[in-house]
Amino acid sequence: MLTAVYKSNKKADTYLFVEKRDDFSKVPEPLIAMFGQPQYVMLINLAKREYLGGADLNTVKQALSNEGFYLQIPPPEENLLDEFKKAKGVESD
């Protein structure tokens, strides 16, 4: 399963996987507007991969099969102050 990977020029660490290079026909227009001009990163063969760095391989494959694309977004940033308060037993506001 060959997949083209693009990075967003608007959102840091955000990637779009599509079935065919430069074919965004299955990606909803509002998503493309939010994502910005896709910047090509690489072409990968998911069939020969055991894992992906920032996404679950099976989730990516399933989304590509069902929807024709997969959007990888970074995990939410930790609120270090809340984590510190929690470690110290202090209630958050």
C-alpha positions as CSV (number, residue, x, y, z in Angstrom):
1,M,0.0,0.0,0.0
2,L,1.9,3.0,-1.3
3,T,1.1,6.3,0.5
4,A,2.2,9.8,-0.1
5,V,2.9,11.9,3.0
6,Y,2.6,15.7,3.2
7,K,3.3,18.2,5.9
8,S,1.3,21.3,6.7
9,N,2.7,24.7,6.2
10,K,0.2,26.1,8.7
11,K,0.2,23.6,11.5
12,A,3.5,22.3,13.1
13,D,3.9,18.5,13.2
14,T,0.8,17.9,11.2
15,Y,0.9,15.4,8.4
16,L,-1.6,14.3,5.7
17,F,-1.4,10.8,4.3
18,V,-3.1,10.2,0.9
19,E,-3.5,7.2,-1.4
20,K,-1.9,8.8,-4.4
21,R,0.7,11.5,-4.7
22,D,-0.8,14.9,-5.4
23,D,-4.4,13.5,-5.3
24,F,-6.4,15.4,-2.6
25,S,-9.8,14.7,-4.2
26,K,-10.9,12.7,-1.2
27,V,-9.8,15.3,1.4
28,P,-12.6,17.6,2.5
29,E,-12.0,21.2,1.4
30,P,-12.3,22.7,5.0
31,L,-9.5,20.3,6.0
32,I,-7.3,21.5,3.1
33,A,-8.0,25.1,4.1
34,M,-7.0,24.4,7.7
35,F,-4.0,22.3,6.6
36,G,-2.6,24.9,4.1
37,Q,-0.6,24.1,1.0
38,P,0.5,20.5,1.4
39,Q,4.3,20.1,1.2
40,Y,5.4,16.7,-0.1
41,V,7.6,14.8,2.3
42,M,7.9,11.2,1.1
43,L,6.2,8.2,-0.5
44,I,6.1,5.1,1.8
45,N,4.9,1.5,1.5
46,L,2.8,0.8,4.5
47,A,2.7,-2.9,3.6
48,K,6.4,-3.2,4.4
49,R,6.2,-1.2,7.6
50,E,5.7,-2.6,11.1
51,Y,5.1,0.8,12.8
52,L,5.0,4.5,12.1
53,G,6.7,7.1,14.2
54,G,3.7,9.3,15.2
55,A,0.6,7.3,14.3
56,D,-0.8,3.8,14.7
57,L,-0.1,1.9,11.5
58,N,-3.4,0.0,11.5
59,T,-5.4,3.2,12.1
60,V,-3.6,4.9,9.1
61,K,-4.3,1.9,6.8
62,Q,-7.9,1.7,7.9
63,A,-8.5,5.5,7.3
64,L,-6.8,5.3,3.9
65,S,-9.0,2.4,2.9
66,N,-12.3,3.9,4.3
67,E,-11.8,7.6,3.7
68,G,-8.9,7.9,1.3
69,F,-6.8,10.0,3.6
70,Y,-5.4,10.2,7.2
71,L,-4.6,13.3,9.2
72,Q,-1.9,13.0,11.8
73,I,-1.9,15.7,14.4
74,P,0.5,16.1,17.3
75,P,-0.7,15.1,20.7
76,P,-1.8,18.0,22.9
77,E,0.9,19.7,24.8
78,E,1.1,18.9,28.5
79,N,0.4,21.7,30.9
80,L,3.5,21.6,33.0
81,L,2.0,23.8,35.8
82,D,-1.0,21.5,36.2
83,E,1.3,18.4,36.2
84,F,3.5,20.1,38.9
85,K,0.4,20.9,41.0
86,K,-0.9,17.4,40.6
87,A,2.5,16.0,41.7
88,K,2.5,18.3,44.8
89,G,-1.1,17.5,45.7
90,V,-2.4,21.0,44.9
91,E,-5.9,21.4,43.5
92,S,-6.1,23.0,40.0
93,D,-8.5,25.9,39.5
